[in-house]
Amino acid sequence: MSEMRGSNTWREELASLVDDTGIRYAGEPIGVSSAYVVSGESRSRAVEPESLKDQVKGFAMAWGEIVVELGRGCKDIVQQSLLSQDSYIGRKLQKPCAKVSGRLKYLNEFLPEDRDPAHSWSVIFFVSVLALAAIGLNTKDDSLVTPVKMVLIHPPSANRILLPDGRHMAYCEQGVPADRARFSLIAPHSFLSSRLAGIPGVKMSLLEEFGVRLVSYDLPGFGESDPHPNRNLNSSAFDMLHLANAVGISGKFWVLGHSSGSMHAWAALRYIPDRIAGAAMLAPMINPYAPGMTKEEIKRIWEKWVPRRRLLYFLAHRFPKFLSYFYRRSFLSGKHDRIDNRLFLSLGKKDEILIEEPKFEEFWHRDVEESIRQGTTKPFIEEAVLQVSDWGFRLADLQVHKKCKRKGVLSWLKSLYSEAECELAGFLGPIHIWQGMDDQAVPPSMTDYIGRILPGAIVHKLPNEGHFSYFFFCDECHRRIFSTLFGVSKGPIDRKVRMDQTPFNGDTEVASTVVGSTTE
């Protein structure tokens, strides 16, 4: 009995042959031998769950094997159904390929003897294509990519006047001195411009020939002019009046407006007409939301603009605060760019040629640098909002009409028996408009609208001219403009002569001298 107890039971012998199965029988003590303990620990380690990394790795490997097998299957299908000699494609291409191969077979003599010609020439072909593509890309980059020019801020250099409200206004003078000027011309600048623009590229000799004194100035917040807390077109007109008085223009003066700068010229005609001798407008911009426009006129104006320009006008009209986002990423980004990119314009053929000239690029970069000197979006947002908001007047108000004084019952009774006292209202001087017919920034339909509202305005239509080509760096164009405005050139006046500047069309210029008098 003792021998039987000392011998191994059949369970122990079975456990010695196989690993522990983890099964325990009733009445069997736990931890009978050390072998059971070790076997249990190894089993617990084996059934530990996989980590997420291992699962992802296994999933990716399985998918990779599936894709490889799928590719092999597709390859076999293509080879058996399309590229075999019995397939439709094989039958069609067999003879042409054999013919070409026979003609080019002599090229195989240049290949190593141990290389398959089909494999070698395919490799040579694809390598050649890649090399040519790389050469083409490098050549394109070298010829078209130009270094980006950074914006420079120059030291202050402008003459400034003190306005009645305490602000300072920067201005620039060209042409003959004040005491010898036969005509004084004040030019407010357009959007993203400055006092440096004036008449771009005008010759000093031409100004002297016609006796013209040209005064340009920075709008509030632009260049070196102080910002205006609540500016509008009325304040813009009186800023111009204060400037004229400060620089010694005692009589009437002409106004010249290009593009959006014409908005301030229109304001001068409306609010200070007694001091304006006449107006010269080049591609004049008007409010695209003007209430007097017909649906057809609105359509012809808006369809000429690129989508981004239309978006900016909409934002200026409805959500002006969003304009800061676009301005910060364009002309206030610290980098220079083409004028059509900065102003979101499409250009005509002559404009495209003009902006590629080095003199235009030099002028444009310097003008932009001066315009954004103060580094804030506020004046540009104000200018954009002014353009699309209620101006405080309509262009129809400038049309010459009779205004009769009829106030009270007594005046009404007098008018029944006698003619009422009437006077001419509106702007009485000449208005000349030059419009390029290939202008994509200010469409000719805008000028057509102005001509309908102001039939007395003289419109000069310019075939094939764009937005900039007739006004920037065109000596002959400048001469024609001056001849139209001022007539025959007479040069500066004598220092002893004081000229009363009045409109050229139909009016006489009275010259009084210290000794005697003359009439020109």
TABELVEN-V137499 format. One record per pair of residues at least 24 apart in sequence whose ideal C-beta (glycine too) atoms are under 10 Angstrom apart, sorted by sequence separation. I is the first residue (numbers start at 0). GAP is how many residues later the second one is. If there is no record, write none. Layout:
I:GAP
I:GAP
This chain:
14:24
18:24
169:24
170:24
171:24
173:24
174:24
182:24
193:24
194:24
239:24
243:24
250:24
251:24
252:24
253:24
254:24
255:24
256:24
257:24
258:24
259:24
260:24
261:24
262:24
288:24
399:24
400:24
401:24
432:24
433:24
434:24
435:24
436:24
437:24
441:24
442:24
459:24
493:24
169:25
171:25
172:25
173:25
184:25
192:25
193:25
214:25
238:25
239:25
249:25
251:25
252:25
253:25
254:25
255:25
256:25
257:25
258:25
259:25
287:25
288:25
335:25
338:25
399:25
400:25
430:25
431:25
432:25
433:25
434:25
435:25
436:25
437:25
440:25
441:25
168:26
171:26
180:26
192:26
216:26
248:26
250:26
251:26
253:26
254:26
255:26
256:26
257:26
258:26
259:26
286:26
287:26
337:26
338:26
341:26
398:26
399:26
429:26
430:26
431:26
432:26
433:26
434:26
435:26
436:26
437:26
438:26
439:26
440:26
457:26
174:27
182:27
183:27
184:27
185:27
186:27
188:27
194:27
195:27
215:27
235:27
236:27
239:27
240:27
256:27
257:27
288:27
336:27
397:27
398:27
399:27
426:27
429:27
430:27
431:27
432:27
433:27
434:27
435:27
436:27
437:27
438:27
439:27
440:27
492:27
173:28
175:28
179:28
181:28
182:28
183:28
184:28
185:28
186:28
187:28
188:28
190:28
193:28
194:28
214:28
235:28
236:28
238:28
239:28
243:28
256:28
287:28
288:28
335:28
336:28
338:28
396:28
397:28
398:28
399:28
425:28
427:28
429:28
430:28
431:28
432:28
433:28
435:28
436:28
437:28
438:28
174:29
180:29
181:29
182:29
183:29
184:29
185:29
186:29
187:29
188:29
189:29
192:29
193:29
194:29
214:29
235:29
236:29
237:29
238:29
287:29
335:29
338:29
396:29
397:29
399:29
426:29
435:29
436:29
437:29
438:29
173:30
180:30
181:30
182:30
183:30
184:30
185:30
186:30
187:30
188:30
191:30
192:30
193:30
194:30
216:30
232:30
235:30
236:30
237:30
240:30
244:30
286:30
395:30
396:30
397:30
425:30
426:30
434:30
435:30
438:30
489:30
174:31
175:31
179:31
180:31
181:31
182:31
183:31
184:31
185:31
187:31
190:31
193:31
232:31
235:31
236:31
239:31
240:31
243:31
311:31
312:31
336:31
433:31
435:31
437:31
438:31
174:32
175:32
180:32
214:32
234:32
235:32
236:32
239:32
243:32
311:32
335:32
434:32
435:32
487:32
173:33
174:33
175:33
179:33
180:33
188:33
214:33
232:33
233:33
236:33
237:33
240:33
307:33
310:33
335:33
397:33
435:33
486:33
175:34
178:34
180:34
188:34
212:34
214:34
232:34
236:34
237:34
240:34
305:34
308:34
309:34
435:34
174:35
175:35
177:35
212:35
231:35
232:35
235:35
236:35
239:35
240:35
308:35
434:35
435:35
157:36
158:36
174:36
175:36
176:36
212:36
233:36
234:36
236:36
239:36
307:36
308:36
433:36
157:37
174:37
175:37
177:37
232:37
233:37
306:37
307:37
308:37
330:37
433:37
157:38
173:38
174:38
175:38
214:38
232:38
233:38
236:38
305:38
333:38
173:39
174:39
236:39
304:39
305:39
172:40
173:40
174:40
212:40
213:40
215:40
304:40
305:40
330:40
331:40
172:41
173:41
304:41
330:41
333:41
171:42
172:42
173:42
211:42
213:42
218:42
303:42
171:43
172:43
331:43
433:43
170:44
171:44
172:44
331:44
170:45
171:45
215:45
218:45
326:45
331:45
169:46
170:46
171:46
330:46
433:46
169:47
170:47
216:47
433:47
457:47
168:48
169:48
187:48
331:48
168:49
169:49
187:49
326:49
327:49
330:49
431:49
167:50
168:50
326:50
433:50
168:51
171:51
187:51
325:51
326:51
169:52
170:52
187:52
323:52
324:52
397:52
431:52
166:53
169:53
170:53
323:53
326:53
431:53
168:54
169:54
170:54
185:54
322:54
323:54
325:54
326:54
394:54
398:54
399:54
429:54
168:55
169:55
185:55
187:55
394:55
397:55
398:55
399:55
429:55
160:56
167:56
168:56
169:56
320:56
323:56
395:56
396:56
397:56
398:56
399:56
159:57
162:57
167:57
168:57
185:57
198:57
322:57
323:57
326:57
394:57
395:57
396:57
398:57
158:58
159:58
166:58
167:58
185:58
197:58
199:58
322:58
394:58
395:58
397:58
398:58
157:59
166:59
168:59
198:59
321:59
393:59
394:59
397:59
157:60
165:60
166:60
183:60
197:60
320:60
164:61
166:61
185:61
196:61
319:61
322:61
162:62
166:62
319:62
322:62
394:62
162:63
164:63
183:63
185:63
159:64
160:64
161:64
164:64
166:64
183:64
184:64
196:64
315:64
319:64
157:65
158:65
159:65
162:65
183:65
192:65
315:65
319:65
157:66
159:66
183:66
192:66
314:66
155:67
156:67
157:67
180:67
183:67
185:67
186:67
187:67
189:67
192:67
315:67
316:67
155:68
180:68
182:68
183:68
184:68
185:68
186:68
187:68
188:68
189:68
190:68
191:68
192:68
315:68
316:68
319:68
177:69
178:69
182:69
183:69
184:69
185:69
186:69
187:69
188:69
189:69
190:69
314:69
315:69
319:69
164:70
168:70
177:70
180:70
182:70
183:70
184:70
185:70
186:70
187:70
188:70
189:70
190:70
314:70
315:70
316:70
317:70
168:71
176:71
177:71
182:71
184:71
185:71
186:71
188:71
189:71
312:71
315:71
316:71
162:72
166:72
170:72
177:72
180:72
187:72
188:72
189:72
190:72
311:72
315:72
316:72
430:72
164:73
168:73
187:73
189:73
314:73
315:73
428:73
429:73
431:73
163:74
164:74
168:74
172:74
186:74
187:74
189:74
312:74
313:74
428:74
429:74
162:75
163:75
166:75
170:75
187:75
188:75
312:75
427:75
428:75
429:75
162:76
170:76
187:76
311:76
428:76
429:76
164:77
168:77
186:77
187:77
429:77
160:78
163:78
185:78
186:78
428:78
162:79
185:79
187:79
427:79
161:80
162:80
187:80
160:81
198:81
160:82
185:82
162:83
198:83
259:83
160:84
161:84
258:84
160:85
350:85
159:86
160:86
349:86
350:87
158:88
347:88
349:88
350:88
185:89
347:89
348:89
349:89
350:89
185:90
347:90
350:90
346:91
347:91
184:92
189:92
346:92
347:92
183:93
184:93
186:93
189:93
346:93
347:93
182:94
190:94
344:94
345:94
346:94
182:95
184:95
189:95
344:95
345:95
344:96
343:97
344:97
288:98
289:98
342:98
286:99
287:99
288:99
290:99
286:100
287:100
288:100
289:100
339:100
285:101
286:101
288:101
289:101
339:101
284:102
286:102
291:102
338:102
286:103
290:103
291:103
286:104
289:104
291:104
363:104
285:105
289:105
286:107
286:108
359:108
363:108
285:109
362:109
362:110
283:111
354:111
349:112
353:112
359:112
352:113
353:113
354:113
358:113
359:113
349:114
350:114
351:114
353:114
354:114
358:114
348:115
349:115
350:115
353:115
356:115
347:116
348:116
349:116
350:116
352:116
353:116
356:116
347:117
348:117
349:117
350:117
351:117
353:117
354:117
347:118
349:118
350:118
353:118
263:119
266:119
278:119
346:119
347:119
349:119
350:119
353:119
262:120
346:120
347:120
348:120
349:120
353:120
269:121
270:121
344:121
345:121
346:121
347:121
350:121
260:122
263:122
269:122
270:122
344:122
346:122
259:123
262:123
269:123
344:123
259:124
262:124
266:124
268:124
269:124
342:124
349:124
265:125
266:125
269:125
272:125
259:126
266:126
268:126
259:127
265:127
269:127
339:127
262:128
265:128
268:128
269:128
338:128
339:128
265:129
268:129
338:129
265:131
308:131
265:132
308:132
338:133
305:134
191:135
303:135
304:135
305:135
303:136
304:136
303:137
304:137
191:138
303:138
304:138
191:139
303:139
190:140
302:140
303:140
300:141
301:141
303:141
300:142
302:142
303:142
299:143
300:143
301:143
222:144
299:144
300:144
299:145
300:145
222:146
223:146
296:146
298:146
299:146
191:147
222:147
226:147
283:147
297:147
300:147
221:148
222:148
224:148
225:148
230:148
278:148
296:148
299:148
300:148
221:149
222:149
223:149
224:149
226:149
277:149
283:149
295:149
296:149
299:149
191:150
220:150
221:150
222:150
223:150
231:150
235:150
277:150
278:150
279:150
280:150
281:150
282:150
283:150
190:151
191:151
221:151
222:151
226:151
227:151
230:151
275:151
277:151
278:151
279:151
280:151
281:151
282:151
283:151
296:151
297:151
190:152
217:152
218:152
220:152
221:152
226:152
229:152
230:152
272:152
275:152
276:152
277:152
278:152
279:152
280:152
281:152
282:152
292:152
296:152
189:153
217:153
220:153
231:153
232:153
272:153
275:153
276:153
277:153
278:153
279:153
280:153
281:153
282:153
292:153
224:154
227:154
231:154
232:154
272:154
273:154
277:154
278:154
279:154
280:154
281:154
217:155
220:155
226:155
230:155
236:155
272:155
275:155
287:155
293:155
296:155
217:156
220:156
222:156
232:156
269:156
272:156
282:156
284:156
285:156
289:156
292:156
220:157
221:157
231:157
232:157
233:157
268:157
269:157
281:157
284:157
291:157
200:158
219:158
220:158
221:158
231:158
232:158
233:158
268:158
282:158
283:158
287:158
293:158
199:159
200:159
219:159
220:159
231:159
232:159
233:159
267:159
268:159
282:159
286:159
289:159
292:159
199:160
218:160
220:160
231:160
232:160
268:160
281:160
282:160
285:160
291:160
292:160
217:161
220:161
221:161
265:161
282:161
284:161
285:161
291:161
200:162
219:162
220:162
268:162
283:162
199:163
218:163
219:163
282:163
283:163
285:163
289:163
199:164
218:164
282:164
285:164
265:165
196:166
264:166
280:166
283:166
195:167
196:167
199:167
218:167
285:167
196:169
197:169
280:169
195:170
196:170
192:171
195:171
261:171
191:172
193:172
194:172
195:172
193:173
195:173
196:173
283:173
192:174
193:174
195:174
196:174
254:174
191:175
192:175
193:175
194:175
195:175
253:175
191:176
193:176
194:176
253:176
254:176
255:176
257:176
280:176
189:177
192:177
193:177
251:177
188:178
192:178
193:178
253:178
278:178
280:178
281:178
191:179
193:179
280:179
282:179
150:180
190:180
191:180
258:180
261:180
281:180
150:181
188:181
189:181
259:181
150:182
151:182
188:182
258:182
259:182
282:182
149:183
150:183
258:183
282:183
149:184
150:184
151:184
257:184
265:184
282:184
149:185
150:185
268:185
281:185
282:185
147:186
148:186
149:186
281:186
147:187
148:187
282:187
147:188
148:188
190:188
191:188
261:188
281:188
282:188
147:189
190:189
281:189
281:190
191:191
190:192
189:193
190:193
281:195
190:196
171:198
281:199
169:200
279:201
279:202
169:203
279:204
279:205
278:206
277:207
258:208
276:208
277:208
257:209
258:209
276:209
257:210
148:212
153:212
157:212
257:212
258:212
151:213
156:213
257:213
150:214
151:214
257:214
153:215
157:215
255:215
148:216
152:216
153:216
150:217
151:217
152:217
155:217
150:218
152:219
153:219
152:220
150:221
152:221
150:222
152:222
276:223
277:223
150:224
276:224
277:224
278:224
255:225
276:225
277:225
276:226
277:226
275:227
276:227
277:227
255:229
277:229
276:230
253:231
253:232
250:247
253:247
249:248
250:248
251:248
252:248
250:249
251:249
253:249
249:250
250:250
251:250
253:250
189:251
249:251
250:251
251:251
248:252
199:268
209:268
201:269
205:269
209:269
200:270
201:270
204:270
208:270
211:270
199:271
200:271
201:271
206:271
210:271
198:272
199:272
200:272
201:272
202:272
205:272
209:272
198:273
199:273
200:273
201:273
205:273
208:273
209:273
211:273
196:274
198:274
199:274
200:274
211:274
196:275
198:275
201:275
202:275
205:275
206:275
209:275
210:275
200:276
201:276
202:276
205:276
209:276
200:277
201:277
209:277
211:277
198:278
199:278
209:278
210:278
198:279
201:279
209:279
210:279
212:279
201:280
208:280
209:280
210:280
211:280
207:281
208:281
209:281
210:281
198:282
208:282
209:282
210:282
198:283
205:283
207:283
208:283
207:284
206:285
210:288
184:297
182:299
184:300
184:301
182:302
182:303
181:304
181:307
182:307
181:308
181:309
181:310
182:310
179:311
180:311
181:311
179:312
180:312
178:313
179:313
178:314
179:314
175:315
176:315
178:315
179:315
181:315
183:315
175:316
178:316
182:316
184:316
174:317
175:317
178:317
179:317
181:317
183:317
176:318
178:318
180:318
182:318
178:319
179:319
181:319
180:320
182:321
182:326
181:327
181:329
181:338
